[in-house]
Amino acid sequence: MKIDKLIKEALEAKNMAYVPYSGFRVGAAVLTEENKIYTGCNIESASYSPTNCAERTAIFKAVSEGYTKFKAIAITGDREYTFPCGVCRQVMREFSKDLKIYIVKNENEYKEYTLKELLPHSFGPEDLERKTAEEKCDEV
């Protein structure tokens, strides 16, 4: 999978943003382990709390169709470089410890990060694994 297709999809998704209040558009494209791309844009609400970020829109679309493992995500916004918020970083972590994140300025300029760089010492599903009483005692 070439990164340029993922970037192009994110840039196109940004044009679909529903941002009547902030006017700040964000687009994202997530790549599944099966090399399928899902896109998303930010969607605002007048009461703000229900607003959804582009990254979560793309991920939730993929999950709703049965895809829960991701290799990469491209994110672009109306600023030179737009980084994912903390909530989006945590949602990304739910589905991939080793996600590659491309922060896109335009079709030719982007920065590449790992999720570990943007969310060090993260908390994930494995932190909630249930342990037997004996295993808990062994840890003490």
N, C-alpha and C positions, 0 to 999 in steps of 0.2 A: 504494500500500500504506500503510495507516494503521499508525502505530507501536503503537497500542493493541492490535491483534491479535497482533503480535509479542511484546509485553509479556505479554499474557494467556497465550500459549503457553509462555513461559519460566516464568511462575509455576506453571502446571499441571505442567510437566516437573519442577519442583523436588520435587513430591510423590512422584515415582517414584524419587528418589535411594536408592541402597543404601549406607547409611553406618552400619554397625553398630559401628564403632570410634570415629569422631570425633563422630558425631551431627550433623554440619554439612552440611546439604543445600544443593545448588546446582542451578539449572535454567538452561537456555539455549535460545534459539531463533534459528536463523540463517536469513536471507532470501537466496535465490539471485537471480541476475540475472533469472531467469525468473519471479520472484515466488512461488516455492514455499518453504514453511517446513519446516525440519527441526528437531526438538527433541532435547535430550539432558539427561541428569542425571549427577551424579558417581557413580562406581561404585568402592567401596573393595575392597581385598583385604587379608587378614590379614598378608601380607608387605609391604604398603605400596607397594613399587616399581611393581607392575602397576596400581595405582590409576589411574583415568582421570577427568579433569575433565569437567564438563558441556559446556563449550565445544567441546572436542575430540570428545566423543561426538556432538554435533550436526553438527559439520563432517564427521567421518568417515562418518556415516550419509549425508550428502548426497553426498560424494565417491564412496562405494560405489555410488551410484545414478546416477553420471555427471555430477553438478553440481560444477563447480570454480570458479565465479565467484560472489562474494557481495557484496551491497550493505550488509547490516546484520546485527548480532547483538545480542540482548537477553540480559542476564545478571542473575540474581537469586540471593541466598543468604539464609542465616539471620541475617546481620548487616544493619545498616541499609543499607549499600552494599557489595557484594562485587565486587572488581575481578578481572580475569583474571590468572593467574600468568604468569610470563615464558615458559614453554613454550607456553602457549595463545596468547600474543601472537605468538610466532614462527610457530605453525601458521596463525594468522589471516593473517599477512603473506605466507605462501606463496601464498595464494589471492586476496588483495586488498590493494593498497597504500592504497586510499581507503575502507576499511571504516568505516562508522559504528557506534559501539559505544554501546549504551544500558545504563547501570548502573542497575538497577531496585530501588527501595525497596518500592514497592507499585504497584497499577494506576494511580495518579494522580501518583506522584512518581518521577522518574528524572533521571539526569544524562546528557548526550550528549557524547561525545568522538569524535575521529577516531583511527584507528590511529596516525597520525603523532604525535599528542599522547602516546599511551601507549607508543609504541615509536619514539622519534626515532632518526634515523641507522640505520635498519634494514638488514638484509642479506636479499636476496631472490633469486629465480630469475635475474633479469637480471645479478646479480653473478657468476654462474657461466657466463655465455655464453663459449663457446670463441672464442678469437681466433687469427688466423693469426700466424705468426712476424713477418711484416711489420707487422701492426697493433700487436703488442707493442713492436716497435722504434720505431714512430712515437710511442708514449706516453712513451718515455724521454727 
